[in-house]
């Protein structure tokens, strides 16, 4: 299981996440911040659980490239 979390309110709109993992991240046209696709907001944290580990490399690159470090990727 792969768990990806985004703290959207702290996003500065740099677009790195959408460049490294476009299947999972998009930039909002409304406010210019990152959106983690197929998630719900729980107290400012957007979480996506994926049963396979295929997305790990792309999402890990996105997390490492994020200048404000608001993306976490965990494997369980």
Residue pairs with C-beta under 8 A, 6 or more apart in sequence:
1 49
1 50
1 51
1 75
1 76
2 49
2 50
2 51
2 52
2 53
2 55
2 56
2 59
2 73
2 74
2 75
2 76
3 47
3 48
3 49
3 50
3 72
3 73
3 74
3 75
3 76
4 24
4 36
4 47
4 48
4 50
4 55
4 59
4 71
4 72
4 73
5 36
5 45
5 46
5 47
5 48
5 71
5 72
5 74
6 17
6 25
6 34
6 36
6 39
6 45
6 46
6 47
6 70
6 71
7 44
7 45
7 46
7 70
7 71
8 33
8 34
8 35
8 36
8 41
8 44
8 46
8 70
9 44
10 68
10 70
11 33
11 34
11 68
11 70
12 67
12 68
13 27
13 32
13 33
13 34
14 66
14 67
15 27
15 34
16 62
16 65
16 66
16 67
17 24
17 25
17 34
17 62
17 63
17 65
17 66
17 71
18 25
18 26
18 27
18 34
19 62
19 65
20 58
20 59
20 61
20 62
20 65
21 55
21 58
21 59
21 61
21 62
23 37
23 55
23 58
24 36
24 37
24 48
24 55
24 58
24 59
24 62
25 34
25 35
25 36
25 37
25 62
26 34
26 35
26 37
27 33
27 34
27 35
28 34
28 35
35 46
36 46
36 47
36 48
37 48
38 48
39 46
39 47
39 48
40 46
40 47
53 75
56 73
56 75
59 71
59 73
60 73
62 71
63 69
63 71
63 72
63 73
